[in-house]
C-alpha cells in the first residue's frame, strides 16, 4: 500500500511515474504510514534542525511539551508523525536535552538581555543597565 501511494513500487518506477512526497500522505483508512517512512541522512538532519527550531521558537522545555506541540501543530510545520520524529531524536538525545535545558534555564532565571526579535545578547547599555 505504501509503495503504491508514493509510486515507489517496482511497477511505478518502471513506468516512470511521479514520486509523491511521503510528507503529503497523512491518513488513509487508518493506514499507519509512519511505519513505512524511511529517511535519508539529509532528511534526518533537516528534521532535527526543524525540531530544534520548534523548541527554541516555542519555548518548549521538555519532551512532553514537544510531543503535545507536535500532536497539535506538527502537520502545520510539515513534521511527520511522532513515531518518526522520535526515531530521529533518539540518536540526538544529548543535543535535544541541551535545547530543553536552555529553555528551562531561561524560564527559571529569565533573560532580559536578549533581543526578542533577533535572539542576540544585548550589551548592558542597550538594556538600560549602564
Phi, psi and omega per residue, in radians:
X1 nan -0.812 -3.117
X2 -1.069 -0.858 -3.140
X3 -1.080 -0.620 3.093
X4 -1.124 -0.809 -3.088
X5 -1.143 -0.582 -3.088
X6 -1.685 -0.069 -3.067
X7 1.091 0.672 3.093
X8 -1.854 0.124 3.101
X9 -1.265 2.800 3.126
X10 -1.001 -0.709 3.138
X11 -1.110 -0.782 -3.130
X12 -1.137 -0.689 3.111
X13 -1.148 -0.735 3.119
X14 -1.094 -0.594 3.134
X15 -1.521 0.062 3.110
X16 0.990 0.726 3.137
X17 -1.323 2.657 3.106
X18 -1.109 2.272 3.076
X19 -1.428 2.291 3.089
X20 -1.589 2.553 3.123
X21 -1.195 2.376 3.112
X22 -1.096 -0.518 -3.109
X23 -1.255 -0.341 -3.116
X24 -1.425 -0.297 -3.140
X25 -1.552 2.072 -3.079
X26 -1.847 -0.974 -3.099
X27 -2.756 2.368 3.084
X28 -2.501 1.881 3.109
X29 0.851 0.796 3.134
X30 1.042 0.413 3.068
X31 -1.231 2.190 -3.093
X32 -1.463 1.506 -3.080
X33 -1.104 -0.555 -3.093
X34 -1.046 -0.476 3.140
X35 -1.157 -0.363 -3.013
X36 -1.961 -0.054 -3.140
X37 -1.355 2.201 3.027
X38 -2.066 2.369 -3.094
X39 -1.986 2.458 3.034
X40 -1.457 3.054 -3.060
X41 -1.020 -0.723 -3.136
X42 -1.131 -0.735 3.090
X43 -1.069 -0.732 3.139
X44 -1.128 -0.742 3.110
X45 -1.108 -0.732 3.113
X46 -1.087 -0.756 -3.132
X47 -1.144 -0.727 3.103
X48 -1.039 -0.789 3.108
X49 -1.091 -0.717 3.118
X50 -1.098 -0.732 3.130
X51 -1.144 -0.744 3.100
X52 -1.073 -0.689 3.077
X53 -1.105 -0.728 3.123
X54 -1.092 -0.757 3.127
X55 -1.046 -0.808 -3.108
X56 -1.209 -0.845 -3.065
X57 -1.172 -0.560 -3.054
X58 -1.932 0.191 3.080
X59 0.899 0.883 3.125
X60 -1.525 2.117 -2.977
X61 -1.751 -0.070 3.135
X62 -2.830 3.038 -3.066
X63 -1.132 -0.619 3.125
X64 -1.085 -0.765 3.127
X65 -1.144 -0.698 3.104
X66 -1.095 -0.812 3.140
X67 -1.053 -0.796 3.118
X68 -1.072 -0.732 3.137
X69 -1.102 -0.805 -3.124
X70 -1.140 -0.660 3.094
X71 -1.110 -0.691 -3.090
X72 -1.441 -0.618 -2.977
X73 -2.286 0.048 -3.071
X74 -0.956 -0.749 -3.120
X75 -1.154 -0.516 3.096
X76 -1.127 -0.464 -3.119
X77 -1.813 0.196 3.096
X78 1.244 0.405 -3.132
X79 -1.524 2.476 3.060
X80 -1.289 -3.027 -3.134
X81 -1.097 2.857 -3.063
X82 -1.083 -0.533 3.124
X83 -1.096 -0.735 -3.135
X84 -1.198 -0.761 3.117
X85 -1.054 -0.782 3.132
X86 -1.037 -0.702 -3.112
X87 -1.149 -0.587 3.098
X88 -1.299 -0.756 -3.100
X89 -1.194 -0.501 -3.101
X90 -0.956 -0.617 -3.120
X91 -1.439 -0.093 -3.070
X92 -2.314 0.645 -3.058
X93 -1.096 -0.588 3.127
X94 -1.100 -0.803 3.120
X95 -1.135 -0.782 3.138
X96 -1.090 -0.708 3.107
X97 -1.051 -0.694 3.109
X98 -1.107 -0.707 3.098
X99 -1.127 -0.800 3.118
X100 -1.061 -0.743 -3.129
X101 -1.107 -0.696 3.122
X102 -1.079 -0.767 3.112
X103 -1.124 -0.764 3.122
X104 -1.031 -0.813 -3.127
X105 -1.071 -0.731 3.117
X106 -1.152 -0.650 3.088
X107 -1.128 -0.785 -3.048
X108 -1.245 -0.791 -3.026
X109 -1.849 -0.233 -3.129
X110 1.205 2.687 3.085
X111 -2.427 1.622 3.100
X112 -1.391 -0.125 -3.085
X113 -1.753 0.434 3.121
X114 -2.035 2.269 3.059
X115 -1.210 2.081 -3.050
X116 -1.110 -0.489 -3.106
X117 -1.473 -0.703 -3.034
X118 -1.813 -0.340 -3.092
X119 1.417 0.045 -3.128
X120 -1.333 2.580 3.073
X121 -1.428 2.198 -3.111
X122 -1.470 2.594 3.043
X123 -1.315 2.775 -3.101
X124 -0.893 -0.753 -3.082
X125 -1.191 -0.417 3.141
X126 -1.331 -0.357 -3.134
X127 -1.886 0.132 3.046
X128 1.507 0.270 3.128
X129 -1.956 1.172 -3.099
X130 -1.236 nan nan
